[in-house]
């Protein structure tokens, strides 16, 4: 029989709120045990026989995933891995760039990514120096592999708002990317140029908006991202402005969520 939070609190725990388990109430302790696999044995007042019986019952419901708190990052990673699992590594360079290399007798895709290289083999991704990516970064890369695009950039730049289905993400782009860049680099154009160039950015030749800083990053071989920054002069009523631009082919290579993630990652690297 499964043990719910109420069952555990009502029928097993002492209900004294003694705090010896490390939680302020027995109910809070019960919630952690049921939803996050917190050790039931941390309550010192459960008889040994009852503890063994309840641990067996909890083990069964944990195995079924019953009432467990979902790990959203892990769920996203498993879904992204499943999307990319059937891809043949030998087909990827012609579609997304990079090159095939041999490591330990295995064929691996060496893919330029931001200011490093990734090694991709099956559903395993690591940096060239053997480091691990965060789960969300792996989700981003797997989604890129599975997106199916193959076009080279056309050199036609569009703002994020010009792509379909971006309305719900405009607030994220503004609050998590554009505004922090403005706050960090207003009045610091030399520093912004230096930091951008140190991350491998190149001057954007076609600076149609006459931005004070106009550079283009190549975070992935076929996904260029341009940064335009207009700095407000002292005494101006107009606020500084930062804007990311994307090649018109970007949706072939990244979904909308991935575009936002990449934008936040670039902002983070620039502001570090």
C-alpha positions as CSV (number, residue, x, y, z in Angstrom):
1,X,0.0,0.0,0.0
2,X,1.4,3.4,-1.0
3,X,2.1,6.0,1.7
4,X,0.9,9.5,1.0
5,X,2.1,12.5,2.9
6,X,-1.1,12.4,5.0
7,X,-0.7,8.6,5.7
8,X,2.8,9.0,6.8
9,X,2.0,11.9,9.1
10,X,-1.1,10.4,10.5
11,X,-0.2,6.8,10.9
12,X,3.6,6.7,11.3
13,X,5.2,9.9,12.6
14,X,4.9,11.0,16.2
15,X,3.2,14.3,15.4
16,X,5.2,16.0,18.1
17,X,7.1,18.4,15.9
18,X,10.3,17.8,17.9
19,X,12.5,19.0,15.0
20,X,15.1,16.2,15.6
21,X,14.7,15.2,11.9
22,X,15.9,18.7,10.9
23,X,12.4,20.0,9.8
24,X,10.1,22.3,11.8
25,X,7.1,20.0,11.7
26,X,6.4,16.3,11.2
27,X,4.2,17.2,8.2
28,X,7.1,19.0,6.5
29,X,9.3,16.0,7.1
30,X,6.6,13.7,5.7
31,X,6.3,15.8,2.5
32,X,10.1,15.6,2.0
33,X,10.1,11.8,2.5
34,X,7.3,11.2,0.0
35,X,8.2,13.7,-2.7
36,X,12.0,13.9,-2.5
37,X,13.1,10.5,-1.1
38,X,14.3,12.0,2.2
39,X,15.4,9.2,4.5
40,X,12.5,8.1,6.7
41,X,15.1,6.9,9.3
42,X,15.9,10.5,10.1
43,X,13.0,10.4,12.4
44,X,14.3,8.8,15.6
45,X,10.9,8.0,17.0
46,X,9.7,5.3,14.5
47,X,9.8,1.7,15.9
48,X,12.3,-0.5,14.0
49,X,9.6,-2.8,12.7
50,X,7.4,0.0,11.4
51,X,10.5,1.7,9.8
52,X,11.4,-1.5,7.8
53,X,7.8,-1.9,6.7
54,X,7.4,1.7,5.6
55,X,10.8,1.8,3.8
56,X,9.7,-1.2,1.7
57,X,6.4,0.5,0.9
58,X,8.2,3.8,0.0
59,X,10.7,2.0,-2.2
60,X,7.9,0.5,-4.2
61,X,6.2,3.9,-4.8
62,X,9.5,5.6,-5.5
63,X,10.1,3.0,-8.3
64,X,6.7,3.8,-9.8
65,X,7.4,7.5,-9.5
66,X,4.3,7.9,-7.4
67,X,4.0,11.4,-5.8
68,X,7.7,12.1,-6.5
69,X,8.6,15.7,-7.2
70,X,9.5,15.9,-10.9
71,X,13.0,16.9,-11.9
72,X,12.2,19.2,-14.8
73,X,15.8,19.5,-16.0
74,X,16.1,15.7,-16.1
75,X,12.8,15.3,-17.9
76,X,13.8,17.8,-20.5
77,X,17.2,16.1,-21.0
78,X,15.6,12.7,-21.5
79,X,13.2,14.1,-24.0
80,X,16.0,15.9,-25.9
81,X,18.1,12.8,-25.9
82,X,15.3,10.8,-27.4
83,X,14.9,13.3,-30.2
84,X,18.6,12.9,-31.1
85,X,19.1,9.2,-30.4
86,X,18.4,8.0,-34.0
87,X,20.7,10.5,-35.6
88,X,23.8,9.2,-37.4
89,X,26.9,11.1,-36.3
90,X,28.4,10.8,-39.8
91,X,25.5,12.8,-41.3
92,X,25.9,15.8,-39.0
93,X,28.9,17.7,-40.4
94,X,27.2,18.3,-43.8
95,X,24.1,19.5,-42.0
96,X,25.2,21.6,-39.0
97,X,29.0,21.9,-39.4
98,X,31.9,20.6,-37.4
99,X,34.1,17.7,-38.3
100,X,34.4,14.0,-37.6
101,X,37.4,12.8,-35.6
102,X,38.5,9.5,-34.1
103,X,38.7,9.1,-30.3
104,X,39.5,5.7,-28.9
105,X,38.4,4.0,-32.1
106,X,35.0,5.8,-32.0
107,X,33.8,8.4,-34.5
108,X,33.0,11.6,-32.8
109,X,31.7,15.0,-34.0
110,X,33.9,17.9,-33.0
111,X,31.5,20.9,-33.0
112,X,32.5,24.5,-32.4
113,X,30.4,26.0,-29.7
114,X,30.8,29.5,-28.3
115,X,34.5,29.7,-27.3
116,X,35.2,26.0,-27.1
117,X,34.6,22.7,-28.9
118,X,32.1,19.9,-28.1
119,X,32.6,16.2,-28.7
120,X,29.4,14.4,-29.6
121,X,29.1,10.7,-29.8
122,X,25.6,9.1,-29.7
123,X,23.8,10.7,-26.8
124,X,27.0,11.7,-25.0
125,X,28.2,15.3,-25.1
126,X,31.4,16.7,-23.5
127,X,33.7,19.6,-24.0
128,X,36.9,18.9,-25.8
129,X,38.8,19.0,-22.5
130,X,36.5,16.3,-21.1
131,X,34.3,18.7,-19.1
132,X,30.6,18.2,-18.6
133,X,27.8,20.6,-19.8
134,X,24.9,21.4,-17.6
135,X,21.7,19.5,-18.3
136,X,20.0,22.5,-19.8
137,X,23.1,23.1,-22.1
138,X,22.9,19.5,-23.2
139,X,19.2,19.9,-23.9
140,X,20.0,22.9,-26.1
141,X,22.7,21.0,-28.1
142,X,20.5,17.9,-28.5
143,X,17.6,20.0,-29.8
144,X,20.0,21.7,-32.2
145,X,21.1,18.3,-33.6
146,X,17.5,17.1,-33.9
147,X,16.0,20.3,-35.4
148,X,16.8,19.1,-38.9
149,X,18.1,22.3,-40.5
150,X,20.9,22.3,-43.0
151,X,20.9,25.8,-44.6
152,X,23.9,28.0,-44.5
153,X,23.2,31.5,-43.1
154,X,21.7,33.9,-45.7
155,X,23.1,37.1,-44.2
156,X,19.6,38.5,-43.7
157,X,19.2,39.7,-40.1
158,X,15.9,39.7,-38.2
159,X,15.0,40.8,-34.7
160,X,13.5,38.2,-32.4
161,X,10.1,39.7,-32.6
162,X,10.0,39.2,-36.4
163,X,9.9,35.4,-36.0
164,X,6.6,33.6,-35.5
165,X,5.4,32.5,-32.0
166,X,7.8,34.7,-30.1
167,X,5.3,37.0,-28.4
168,X,5.2,34.9,-25.2
169,X,9.0,35.0,-25.0
170,X,9.6,38.7,-25.6
171,X,9.5,39.5,-21.9
172,X,12.1,36.8,-21.3
173,X,14.3,38.3,-24.0
174,X,14.0,41.8,-22.6
175,X,14.3,41.0,-18.9
176,X,17.0,38.3,-19.1
177,X,19.1,39.5,-22.1
178,X,18.6,43.1,-23.3
179,X,18.0,44.9,-20.0
180,X,21.0,43.2,-18.2
181,X,23.3,44.1,-21.2
182,X,22.1,47.7,-21.0
183,X,22.6,47.9,-17.3
184,X,26.1,46.3,-17.5
185,X,27.5,48.2,-20.5
186,X,25.9,51.6,-20.7
187,X,28.8,54.1,-21.0
188,X,31.3,51.2,-21.3
189,X,31.5,50.7,-25.1
190,X,35.2,49.9,-25.1
191,X,34.7,47.2,-22.5
192,X,31.8,45.7,-24.5
193,X,33.9,45.6,-27.6
194,X,36.8,44.0,-25.8
195,X,34.6,41.4,-24.1
196,X,32.8,40.6,-27.4
197,X,36.0,40.2,-29.3
198,X,37.5,38.1,-26.6
199,X,34.6,35.7,-27.1
200,X,35.4,35.4,-30.8
201,X,33.0,38.0,-32.1
202,X,33.7,39.9,-35.3
203,X,32.7,43.4,-36.4
204,X,29.3,43.4,-38.2
205,X,30.0,44.8,-41.6
206,X,26.4,45.8,-42.4
207,X,25.6,48.1,-39.4
208,X,22.5,49.6,-40.9
209,X,21.3,51.1,-37.6
210,X,24.6,52.9,-37.0
211,X,24.9,51.2,-33.6
212,X,27.8,52.2,-31.3
213,X,28.8,48.5,-31.1
214,X,27.8,46.1,-33.8
215,X,29.4,42.6,-33.7
216,X,28.5,39.1,-34.8
217,X,29.1,35.9,-32.8
218,X,29.3,32.4,-34.2
219,X,28.1,30.3,-31.2
220,X,27.4,27.4,-33.6
221,X,28.7,26.9,-37.1
222,X,25.4,27.8,-38.8
223,X,23.8,30.0,-36.1
224,X,25.3,33.5,-36.2
225,X,24.0,36.0,-33.7
226,X,24.5,39.8,-34.0
227,X,24.6,42.2,-31.1
228,X,23.7,45.8,-31.7
229,X,24.2,48.4,-28.9
230,X,23.2,52.0,-29.0
231,X,24.7,54.0,-26.1
232,X,22.9,57.0,-24.7
233,X,24.9,60.2,-24.5
234,X,25.1,62.0,-21.1
235,X,22.0,64.1,-20.7
236,X,20.0,62.3,-23.4
237,X,16.4,61.5,-22.6
238,X,16.7,58.3,-24.7
239,X,17.9,55.2,-22.8
240,X,20.7,52.9,-24.1
241,X,19.5,50.0,-26.1
242,X,20.8,46.5,-26.8
243,X,19.3,44.2,-29.4
244,X,20.2,40.7,-30.6
245,X,19.6,39.9,-34.3
246,X,19.4,36.4,-35.9
247,X,19.9,35.1,-39.4
248,X,16.6,34.5,-41.2
249,X,17.4,30.7,-41.3
250,X,17.7,30.4,-37.5
251,X,14.4,28.5,-37.0
252,X,15.8,25.7,-39.2
253,X,18.5,25.1,-36.6
254,X,16.9,26.2,-33.2
255,X,13.4,26.3,-31.8
256,X,12.2,29.4,-30.0
257,X,13.1,28.1,-26.5
258,X,16.6,27.3,-27.7
259,X,17.0,30.8,-29.2
260,X,16.2,32.3,-25.9
261,X,18.6,30.0,-24.1
262,X,21.4,30.8,-26.4
263,X,20.7,34.5,-26.0
264,X,20.8,34.2,-22.2
265,X,24.1,32.2,-22.5
266,X,25.7,34.9,-24.6
267,X,24.5,37.6,-22.2
268,X,25.9,35.6,-19.3
269,X,29.3,35.2,-20.9
270,X,29.5,38.9,-21.8
271,X,28.6,40.1,-18.3
272,X,30.7,37.6,-16.3
